[in-house]
Amino acid sequence: MPTPDQIWKDADLPTRRLAGLALNPSTPLDVLLRLLADAPLAVRMVLCRDRDLPEAVVDAVVAHPDARTRRFFARNAHIDPAQRARLVDDPEWAVRAVLAHGPWVTDPCEFRPLPDETIVRMISTYEGDAIGGFFYRQISVGLHLSLRTHPVAKVRAWGVGGWGSLSAETRAALLADPDAEVRERARRHAEQHARDEDPAWVESNLPAHSCHARTDMLLHHALSRAVVDSVLTAPAREDERATIAANPGLPPDVVVLLAADPDPEVRWYIARRADLAPAERRALVEDPDPGVRRMVARHPDLGLDERRALASDPDPGVRLSVSVHPAWSEEERASIAYEAPLDVPFVPGFALLTSRDPEAVRRDALSGHPMLRREAAKERTLPPDLVARLAADDDLGVRVLLAQHHPDAPPSVVLRSFLEYTGPERAHLLTRPNFPADGLAGHADDEDPEVRALAARDPATPPDTVERLTRDPEPAVRAAFARHPNLPADRLAELLDDEELVHEAAANPALEVDVIRRLVRALPVR
């Protein structure tokens, strides 16, 4: 079965033209329905996957006889998730599996949850192999937090995972659940957790050769002294000392031993440990490797003398790392000679299930330290006063992270962030709800092609500029302006037969309805 990329690659010019019409906001409803009924698969793919759709078209898609067409709709990230949810009981397993996998997005952070009742229906009725991919990203925060107490037994059973992180009260409730499946699944998880915490069981089941299973057990499971000694003396892989250094159950004397290991990677992992003894911590504060000192500088139990030593460290990364330690006062923090880096990615992150403490966020937002303000800027629930304050921040990272995360970031800040930030996920800023359109025509002659393309968003960009930029050296710029409604009619007509730009030209909303109907008229009835 051809992949979506192959389907598009095989599409000829007339098909790509029809696919453009499928995206055109000027295309009448009856024409959209005709394309859905009779157009080639590539057209139906674009129509069902790549745009929002009127209710009548959604009705027709859900009832469409071709399962591949319905699968494309299951991938649609533009439609209200409640519309995708109408496929929850689709007769084809592949359609249901695609729905569970999640929409076709370039950024997993942008998933919108399916309705809770749809998730419950899927958990209750789908076979295990149908639930995969980014299914968990489609679960609302509220449902995530209530899985283990949900009134539907299959949902409670599905929420038994992560046994080690559950409270004793929650574990007891699941083990005593009135539903047999929940009790059985809880029992299995409890037994597996007990085995993982049994050094003798781990020792007898640890693979002798290097593999993912061995690494996982060395990282997370309880280790016998014999296993620890074998790693220290005859590891299956050279870096296994670093692996066990991250194991939270490592015996204290081994922590002491590894704190002086000749490999800085091992000492780096030891420096992360919450159970690090004062003597080892002090030694790592003076470690010859700056990477180790940068890590130990984050340790929550650092004493004042240790923090002072790290604050005057010759390595700027160490000074930066210790400068954000929560034990400092703002005055003390300001006395440290650190520099907040600007050559790092400012990218969007996943929304957390629970928000940070609002007072801690406010404290970070009001801090004089840009790294703390950057952390605050990532909070999607910042109150208006902090949004306004951080929008005016003099640090590029603060402004960009605010624009990347907060739905109410001012349009001027979102635009400024795009113009000033050229690192990874710059394009994500273009998807933000407050990205402005007015005034962007002034960027039409910018040296940066991504900035030139902004002028295609401005409805006031002059026709001669639009036409000129359909001949820009950069393909992305040409494509953007081929869709601009101010494109002169003769150039638009020319592009409808252009091998490169036909798809974008056919999506141009300036295309007259009678032209759209004429282009579709030759489509044979299936």
C-alpha positions in Angstrom: 0.0 0.0 0.0 1.5 3.4 -1.0 2.5 5.8 1.7 1.1 9.4 1.8 4.5 10.6 0.4 4.3 8.1 -2.4 0.7 9.0 -3.2 1.7 12.7 -3.6 4.8 11.9 -5.5 2.8 9.9 -8.0 0.1 12.6 -8.5 0.2 14.3 -11.9 -0.4 18.0 -12.5 -4.2 17.8 -12.9 -4.4 15.9 -9.7 -2.3 18.3 -7.8 -4.4 21.1 -9.2 -7.6 19.4 -7.9 -5.8 19.0 -4.5 -5.2 22.7 -4.4 -8.9 23.3 -5.1 -9.7 21.0 -2.2 -7.8 23.4 0.1 -9.2 26.6 -1.4 -11.5 28.5 1.0 -13.5 29.7 -2.1 -14.4 26.2 -3.3 -18.2 25.7 -2.8 -19.5 23.0 -0.7 -21.0 21.0 -3.6 -17.6 21.0 -5.3 -15.9 19.8 -2.1 -18.4 16.9 -2.0 -17.7 16.2 -5.6 -14.0 16.0 -5.0 -14.6 13.7 -2.0 -16.8 11.4 -4.1 -14.9 11.3 -7.4 -11.4 12.7 -7.2 -8.2 10.6 -7.1 -6.8 9.4 -3.8 -4.2 12.2 -3.6 -7.0 14.8 -3.7 -9.0 13.0 -1.1 -5.9 12.7 1.1 -5.3 16.5 1.0 -9.0 17.3 1.4 -9.5 15.0 4.4 -6.2 15.5 6.2 -5.0 19.1 5.5 -7.8 21.5 6.3 -10.8 22.2 8.4 -14.0 21.0 6.8 -17.7 22.0 6.8 -20.1 19.8 8.7 -21.6 18.4 5.5 -18.2 17.3 4.2 -17.4 15.7 7.6 -20.7 13.7 7.4 -19.7 12.5 4.0 -16.1 11.6 5.0 -17.3 9.5 8.0 -19.6 7.6 5.7 -17.2 7.3 2.8 -16.8 3.8 1.5 -13.0 4.0 1.1 -11.2 3.2 4.4 -8.0 5.0 3.2 -10.1 8.2 2.9 -11.4 7.8 6.4 -7.9 7.1 7.6 -6.7 10.4 6.2 -9.5 12.2 8.1 -8.5 10.3 11.3 -5.1 12.1 10.8 -6.6 15.6 10.5 -5.0 18.0 13.0 -7.0 21.0 11.7 -10.5 19.7 12.5 -12.1 19.8 15.9 -11.1 16.6 17.7 -14.8 15.9 18.4 -15.2 15.5 14.6 -12.3 13.0 14.4 -13.9 11.2 17.3 -16.8 10.2 15.0 -14.6 7.5 13.7 -14.3 5.8 17.0 -16.5 2.9 16.0 -15.3 2.7 12.4 -15.7 -0.9 11.0 -12.1 -1.0 9.8 -9.4 -1.8 12.3 -6.8 0.4 10.4 -9.1 3.5 10.7 -9.5 3.0 14.4 -5.8 2.4 14.9 -4.9 5.6 13.0 -7.4 7.5 15.2 -5.8 6.2 18.3 -2.3 7.0 17.0 -3.1 10.7 16.7 -3.4 13.4 14.1 -0.7 14.2 11.5 1.3 17.0 13.2 4.9 18.1 12.9 4.9 19.1 16.6 3.6 16.6 19.2 3.2 19.5 21.6 0.3 20.6 19.5 -2.0 17.6 20.1 -5.5 18.6 21.2 -7.2 15.9 23.3 -10.1 13.8 22.1 -13.3 14.0 24.1 -13.0 12.0 27.3 -15.9 9.8 26.3 -14.1 8.9 23.1 -10.9 7.9 25.0 -13.0 5.8 27.4 -14.7 4.1 24.4 -11.4 3.3 22.8 -9.9 1.9 26.0 -13.0 -0.1 26.6 -13.5 -1.6 23.1 -10.2 -1.5 21.2 -7.7 -4.4 21.1 -4.4 -3.6 22.7 -2.5 -3.4 19.4 -4.8 -0.7 18.1 -3.8 1.7 20.9 -0.4 3.1 20.2 1.6 6.0 18.8 0.7 9.3 20.5 -2.6 7.9 22.0 -1.5 9.1 25.4 -1.1 12.7 24.1 -4.8 12.7 23.1 -6.0 12.1 26.7 -7.1 15.3 28.5 -5.3 16.3 31.7 -8.5 15.7 33.7 -8.9 12.1 32.5 -5.2 11.4 32.9 -5.5 12.3 36.6 -8.6 10.2 37.1 -7.6 7.0 35.3 -7.1 5.0 38.4 -10.4 6.0 40.0 -12.5 6.1 36.9 -16.0 4.5 37.1 -15.3 2.3 34.0 -13.3 -0.7 35.1 -11.3 -1.0 31.8 -10.1 2.6 32.2 -8.9 1.8 35.8 -7.1 -1.2 34.5 -5.4 0.8 31.8 -4.3 3.3 34.4 -2.5 0.7 36.5 0.8 1.4 34.8 3.6 3.3 36.6 3.0 1.2 39.7 6.2 2.4 41.3 5.0 6.0 41.3 1.6 5.3 42.8 0.8 6.0 46.5 0.3 3.1 48.9 -3.3 4.1 49.1 -3.8 4.0 45.4 -2.0 0.6 45.1 -4.2 -0.9 47.8 -7.4 0.4 46.2 -6.4 -1.1 42.8 -5.5 -4.5 44.4 -8.9 -4.5 46.1 -10.8 -3.2 43.1 -14.3 -4.8 42.6 -13.4 -5.7 39.0 -11.4 -8.9 38.5 -9.5 -7.5 35.5 -8.3 -4.5 37.5 -7.3 -6.6 40.4 -5.4 -9.1 38.2 -3.6 -6.3 36.3 -2.7 -4.6 39.6 -1.5 -7.9 41.0 0.8 -8.5 38.0 2.2 -5.0 38.3 2.7 -5.3 42.0 4.5 -8.6 41.5 6.7 -7.2 38.8 7.5 -4.2 40.9 8.4 -6.5 43.8 10.7 -8.5 41.5 12.4 -5.4 40.3 13.0 -4.4 43.9 14.4 -7.9 44.8 18.2 -7.9 44.2 18.3 -11.8 44.1 15.7 -11.9 41.3 17.5 -9.2 39.4 20.8 -11.0 39.7 19.3 -14.3 38.4 17.6 -12.7 35.5 20.2 -10.1 34.4 21.4 -10.8 30.9 25.1 -11.5 30.7 25.5 -9.7 27.4 25.0 -6.0 26.6 21.4 -5.3 25.6 18.6 -2.9 26.3 17.1 -5.2 29.0 20.4 -5.3 30.8 20.8 -1.6 30.7 17.3 -1.0 31.9 17.8 -3.4 34.9 21.2 -1.7 35.8 19.6 1.7 35.7 16.3 1.1 37.5 16.2 -2.2 39.4 17.6 -3.2 42.8 21.1 -4.5 42.4 22.8 -7.2 44.5 26.4 -6.6 45.7 27.5 -9.4 43.3 25.9 -7.5 40.3 27.5 -4.3 41.4 30.9 -5.9 41.8 30.7 -7.6 38.4 30.0 -4.3 36.7 33.0 -2.7 38.5 35.3 -5.6 37.6 34.0 -7.2 34.4 31.3 -5.0 32.8 29.6 -6.2 29.7 30.1 -2.8 28.2 32.7 -0.2 28.9 30.3 2.5 30.0 28.3 0.4 32.6 29.9 2.1 35.6 28.1 5.3 34.4 24.9 3.2 34.0 24.9 2.0 37.6 26.0 5.5 38.9 22.5 6.6 38.0 20.8 3.7 39.9 18.9 5.2 42.9 19.5 2.1 45.0 23.3 2.0 44.7 25.0 1.1 48.0 26.6 4.2 49.8 30.1 2.8 49.7 29.8 2.3 45.9 28.6 5.9 45.5 31.8 6.9 47.4 33.9 4.7 45.1 32.4 6.1 41.9 32.6 9.7 43.1 36.4 9.2 42.6 36.1 7.2 39.3 38.6 8.3 36.7 35.8 8.6 34.1 34.2 12.0 34.3 30.9 10.6 32.9 30.7 8.4 35.9 31.4 11.3 38.3 28.8 13.3 36.4 26.1 10.8 37.1 27.2 10.6 40.7 26.9 14.4 41.0 23.2 14.1 40.1 22.4 11.9 43.0 20.1 13.1 45.8 21.8 10.8 48.3 25.2 12.2 47.7 27.1 12.4 51.0 28.7 15.7 52.0 32.3 14.5 51.7 31.7 13.3 48.1 29.8 16.4 47.2 32.6 18.6 48.4 35.1 16.6 46.3 33.0 16.9 43.2 32.7 20.7 43.8 36.5 20.7 43.2 36.4 18.1 40.4 38.9 18.7 37.6 36.2 18.2 35.0 33.9 21.3 34.4 31.0 19.1 33.3 31.0 17.3 36.7 31.2 20.7 38.5 28.3 22.0 36.4 26.2 19.1 37.5 27.0 19.2 41.2 26.3 22.9 41.1 22.6 22.0 40.8 22.6 19.8 43.9 19.9 21.0 46.3 21.9 20.3 49.4 24.9 22.5 48.5 26.2 24.4 51.5 27.0 28.1 51.4 30.8 27.5 51.1 30.3 25.0 48.3 28.0 27.5 46.5 30.5 30.3 46.9 33.3 28.1 45.6 31.3 27.2 42.5 30.1 30.9 42.1 33.8 31.9 41.6 34.6 28.9 39.4 36.8 29.7 36.4 34.4 27.8 34.1 31.5 30.1 33.0 29.2 27.0 32.7 29.7 26.2 36.3 29.0 29.7 37.4 25.8 29.8 35.3 24.7 26.4 36.7 25.1 27.4 40.4 23.7 30.9 39.8 20.2 29.5 39.6 20.5 27.5 42.8 17.3 28.1 44.9 19.2 28.9 48.1 20.6 32.2 46.8 18.9 35.5 47.5 18.4 37.8 44.5 21.2 40.0 45.8 23.6 37.1 46.1 22.6 35.8 42.7 23.2 39.1 41.1 26.8 39.2 42.4 27.7 36.0 40.4 29.5 36.6 37.1 27.4 34.5 34.8 26.1 34.9 31.2 22.8 33.5 30.0 23.5 31.8 26.7 21.7 33.0 23.6 23.0 30.3 21.2 20.7 27.6 22.6 17.4 26.4 21.3 14.2 28.1 22.5 11.7 25.5 21.6 8.1 24.6 22.7 7.7 21.9 25.3 5.0 19.5 26.3 2.2 20.8 28.5 2.6 19.2 32.0 -0.2 17.3 33.6 0.0 19.6 36.7 1.1 23.2 36.7 3.9 24.5 38.8 3.2 26.3 42.0 2.0 29.8 41.0 4.1 31.5 43.7 7.2 29.8 42.5 6.4 30.8 38.9 5.9 34.4 40.0 9.1 34.4 41.9 11.0 33.2 38.8 9.2 35.7 36.6 10.2 38.6 38.9 13.8 37.3 39.3 16.7 39.3 38.0 18.1 36.1 36.5 17.1 35.5 32.8 17.4 31.7 33.2 14.7 31.7 35.9 12.6 34.1 33.9 12.9 31.8 30.9 11.5 28.9 33.0 8.6 31.1 34.0 8.0 32.1 30.4 7.2 28.4 29.5 4.2 28.4 31.8 1.0 28.4 29.6 -1.1 29.6 32.6 0.8 32.7 33.4 -1.5 35.5 34.6 -1.9 38.6 32.4 0.4 40.8 34.5 3.3 38.4 34.2 2.6 37.9 30.4 2.9 41.7 30.0 6.1 41.8 32.1 7.9 39.0 30.3 6.7 40.3 26.9 8.8 43.4 27.6 11.8 41.4 28.9 15.2 42.4 27.6 16.3 38.8 27.2 15.7 37.2 23.8 15.1 33.7 25.4 12.4 35.0 27.7 10.5 36.6 24.9 10.8 33.7 22.5 9.8 31.1 25.1 6.8 33.2 26.0 5.8 33.4 22.4 6.3 29.7 21.9 4.1 28.7 24.9 1.6 31.3 25.9 -1.7 31.6 23.9 -2.0 35.3 24.9 1.5 36.4 24.1 1.2 39.8 22.4 1.3 39.7 18.6 4.2 42.2 18.5 6.3 39.8 20.7 5.4 36.8 18.6 6.5 38.7 15.4 9.6 40.1 17.1 10.6 36.6 18.3 10.3 35.2 14.8 12.5 38.1 13.4 15.2 37.8 16.0 15.3 34.1 16.7 16.7 31.8 14.0 17.2 28.6 15.9 15.3 25.3 16.0 11.5 25.5 16.0 11.5 29.0 14.6 8.7 28.0 12.3 6.5 27.0 15.2 6.1 30.7 16.0 4.2 31.0 12.7 1.5 28.7 14.1 0.9 30.7 17.2 -2.7 32.1 17.4 -1.5 35.7 17.8 0.9 35.9 15.0 0.0 39.2 13.2 -0.7 39.8 9.6 -1.0 43.5 9.2 2.2 45.3 8.2 4.1 42.3 7.1 4.4 43.6 3.5 7.3 45.7 4.7 9.4 42.5 4.9 9.0 41.6 1.2 12.6 42.5 0.4 14.3 41.0 3.4 17.5 39.0 2.8 16.1 36.1 4.9 13.7 34.1 2.8 11.7 33.0 5.9 11.1 36.7 6.7 10.3 37.6 3.0 7.6 34.9 3.1 5.9 36.8 5.9 4.7 39.3 3.4 2.5 36.6 2.0 0.4 36.7 5.2 -0.4 40.4 4.8 -3.6 41.1 2.9 -2.3 44.5 1.9 0.8 43.3 0.1 0.7 45.1 -3.4 -0.1 42.9 -6.4 3.2 43.7 -8.2 5.1 42.6 -5.1 3.1 39.4 -4.9 3.7 38.6 -8.6 7.4 39.4 -8.3 7.8 37.0 -5.3 6.2 34.1 -7.2 9.5 34.2 -9.0 11.7 34.4 -5.9 14.8 32.2 -5.8 13.5 30.3 -2.8 10.8 27.6 -3.5 9.1 28.2 -0.2 8.7 31.9 -0.9 7.3 31.2 -4.4 4.8 28.8 -3.0 3.6 31.2 -0.3 2.9 34.0 -2.8 1.2 31.7 -5.3 -1.6 31.5 -2.7 -1.8 35.3 -2.1 -5.3 36.7 -3.0 -3.6 39.8 -4.5 -1.8 37.8 -7.2 -2.8 39.3 -10.6 -5.3 37.2 -12.5 -3.1 36.6 -15.5 -0.2 35.3 -13.3 -2.7 33.2 -11.4 -4.0 31.6 -14.6 -0.5 31.0 -15.7 0.4 29.2 -12.5 -2.6 26.9 -12.8 -0.5 25.1 -15.4 2.8 25.5 -13.7 4.4 22.1 -12.8 5.9 23.5 -9.5 3.2 25.9 -8.2 -0.1 24.5 -9.6 -1.1 23.1 -6.2 -0.6 26.5 -4.4 -2.2 28.5 -7.2 -5.3 26.3 -7.2 -5.6 27.0 -3.4 -5.6 30.7 -4.0 -8.8 32.2 -2.6 -8.9 34.8 -5.4 -9.7 32.0 -7.9 -13.3 32.7 -9.2 -15.9 30.1 -8.5 -16.7 29.6 -12.2 -13.1 28.8 -12.8 -13.1 26.3 -9.9 -16.2 24.7 -11.3 -14.7 24.5 -14.8 -11.6 22.8 -13.5 -13.6 20.2 -11.7 -16.1 19.6 -14.5 -13.9 17.3 -16.4 -13.5 15.0 -13.4 -15.1 11.6 -14.3 -17.8 10.2 -12.0 -16.6 7.2 -10.1 
